[in-house]
């Protein structure tokens, strides 16, 4: 008996293989990008890191079903790739002209004064976050910027939920201390 692969079964097989990519991985692109950007602080580098991750994931699609939590795996991978890139590019800790231009896109045309105050507050908060230890920065960004739960953060960073809570508490406390000397509206 001769068996043949029909286009229907081939297409069904391809759709099953692409399904996690389209339903789980692609919807996380923006969150993964923001995490990479939060680490490397360079838009083009963060885009490159995200593209590298997506290509690696796509080329290893046979392994997706053996990964217990694909979302946590992606966040852990992007974090590791971003830190690898950071160490290889010897990042400057000063703001570049491109970052200053980027901030201009968020100016409120109705109130230039209010927009300037918000920009200064964001800059001040970014400086405070930069002063946190690396693990507290990551936990703070994943919780406050990405809106991830304690469990999701713990899985993504391969740490306990208790450590997530402690790190977040310490990060918030340190930021509050740093901001205490400023008159913020």
C-alpha positions, -999 to +999 in steps of 0.1 A: +000+000+000+014+034-010+008+063+013+011+099+001+011+132+019-018+153+008-016+191+007-042+192+034-022+171+058+010+189+049-007+223+055-022+211+087+012+199+099+028+233+090+000+252+108+005+231+139+042+239+138+036+277+132+008+280+157+029+287+189+050+312+169+019+331+158-001+328+189+025+330+217+058+344+204+047+371+179+023+388+203+052+392+228+074+411+203+068+445+219+073+433+254+105+414+244+117+445+226+111+468+256+130+444+279+160+443+255+158+481+251+157+485+288+189+466+291+210+479+261+194+514+259+199+514+222+169+510+198+188+495+169+206+470+192+174+460+208+158+455+174+187+433+164+185+413+195+148+407+190+153+397+154+181+373+164+158+357+190+129+353+166+152+337+140+167+313+166+132+304+178+119+298+142+149+277+133+143+255+164+106+251+161+108+213+167+120+221+202+090+243+211+069+215+224+096+204+248+097+238+265+074+239+295+067+277+294+075+292+260+068+328+273+092+325+302+118+309+279+115+339+255+120+364+283+149+346+297+165+342+263+161+379+254+175+390+287+205+367+282+210+379+247+208+416+257+234+411+285+256+393+260+253+422+236+259+447+264+292+431+274+303+430+238+295+466+229+308+484+260+278+506+264+281+542+274+259+553+302+252+587+288+222+597+267+227+600+230+213+626+207+190+600+192+175+592+227+168+630+232+151+632+198+130+601+206+117+619+237+103+647+215+078+623+200+060+622+234+055+660+238+019+670+245+011+698+220-016+712+243+007+720+272+044+725+265+051+731+301+034+699+312+052+680+286+085+693+298+077+684+334+067+649+324+099+645+303+120+657+333+102+633+356+107+604+332+144+613+329+148+614+367+130+581+371+152+565+345+183+578+363+169+563+396+163+529+379+198+530+365+212+533+401+194+500+411+213+467+411+209+448+379+185+422+393+162+449+408+162+468+375+150+437+357+123+429+382+111+465+384+109+468+346+091+434+342+066+443+369+060+480+364+066+484+327+056+450+313+029+443+338+040+408+344+028+389+375+052+377+402+049+342+390+057+352+354+087+372+365+100+343+386+097+319+357+113+343+333+143+350+355+145+315+370+142+328+405+116+323+433+085+344+437+097+354+471+129+368+456+108+387+430+088+403+458+119+412+479+137+426+448+107+447+438+102+459+474+138+470+476+137+486+442+107+506+450+121+516+484+154+527+468+136+547+441+114+564+467+146+573+487+163+587+456+132+607+446+126+621+481+149+650+475+130+662+445+098+682+443+077+661+419+042+670+410 
